[in-house]
Amino acid sequence: MDASWSNPRHVLAVVERLLSAPRPHLLQRFSEELEKLIPHRAAAMQTGDCPRSPLKVVGDEAIARAVTSAELRRLADRSEPGKPLVVDGVLGGLERRLVLFSSMPAVGKGAVLVVVPQDVELPAAELELGSQLWNVLSTDAGQRAADPGPDVLASNLAAATARAKAITDLGQTHAATLTTLLAVLRSGRLADAEARRTATDLAADALLDLKSVVDRDQALSEERASVAFAALRAQLADLVRHTEVDVDLVDPVGDASLPQDIAHTALTLTRGLVLAALDRPATTRLRASWRLEGPLLRITVRDDCPEAAGAVPARGLTERLTTLGGHWEVDAVPGWGTTVTAVLPLGVAEPPELRPLDRLNPREVEVLTGISQGLRNRQIAEQLQLSEHTVKFHVRNILGKLDVTSRGEAAALARDLRLEPVAHRSA
């Protein structure tokens, strides 16, 4: 091993370069650093945290073009998280000497890296250091996947089209397999016993590949609501244990499978809302819950902080929510507490054409009614038992949803509706 690897500054510099790599370039960057420890021809990675592109390969083009997800899945089954293994296995359609690095960090679903080394003899020290670097990178990648930004979420939605194409390609591949089976069974050049044996082998291989792809796609694209909420509970465990606020994390009502992007976003939104509520000094009790209602996931965080001014969700959370077609429902009553609900659709569907006013939720309709009556924000807040800050939040949403620039334009659109006058509410 190069003596520089015994220098802590050198090792930290390598780790810094790895962690600063953009996510699409993680494998390439890791391969470049690993080359200094273990010279290799190619490296292939399969991760459980990337629904867009779980399989990535760098290096020798002849190997990279031939690597399949089914091969990586079989090799992953042979790996041991945290322990480098040198094995003989199939990669790119050929039997090779391979190095397996596998990780299972506390956050995320882990990843396996398969390396095609240049040398037959591989020193244990280099293998161990390579495995430790892989664990560091996998932990960081898992954290990034669990808290994706709006741009990543948008591109993940676009990946649904790519997955549909992949399914079409898979169907064509198995159509070719069936055609081959028929050709074998109809062949007059093979004895009956040999034809049956050949057909059986072809069918068994095709079924194994199909099951591997289907299982992998489901694991990448879906996550049970209970599993996702358990991950949230684990992430907040230390905070809940040491805070003086009474925090109640209620298990989900309904346990359907969530698209992985929805599950990741639900974790981010819930965690953000809980932290925001805990940050308000007067909060003494807090309750977070998930409810699956048909095609929707409702994430509700309720607190008893009497100061409702800081109840509007942060802009970063709003971007994540709206990217997936969701919206907020905020009910802040001064002196009583705040309930913030994030409503997330579980699927991507073309919405029906709506009239502008149909885009408003019930609370926004109430606020718009007050606007159409000529009331100011303070008057609307008093009559609806909301804070003035919350009313401003709703007014801003109303103008955006109606695609207007002023309260007057919004009131003009509402004139055709028979809106009930804003009624006084008793707490």
ABEGO torsion letter per residue (X at the ends): XBAAAABAAAAAAAAAAAAABBAAAAAAAAAAAAAAABBBABBBBBBAABAABABBBBEBAAAAAABBAAAAAAAAAABBBGBBBBBBBBBGGBBBBBBBBBBBBABEAEBBBBBBBABABBBAAAAAAAAAAAAAAAAAAAAAAABBBAAAAAAAAAAAAAAAAAAAAAAAAAAAAAAAAAAAAABAABBAAAAAAAAAAAAAAAAAAAAAAAAAAAAAABBBAAAAAAAAAAAAAAAAAABABBBBBBBBBEBBBBBAAAAAAAAAAAAAAAAAAAABAABABBBBBBBBBEABBBBBBBBABABAAAABBBAAAAAAAAAAGBBBBBBBBBGAEBBBBBBBBABBBBBBBBBAAAABBAAAAAAAAAAAAGBBAAAAAAAAGBBAAAAAAAAAAAAAAAGBABAAAAAAAAAABBBBBBBBBBX
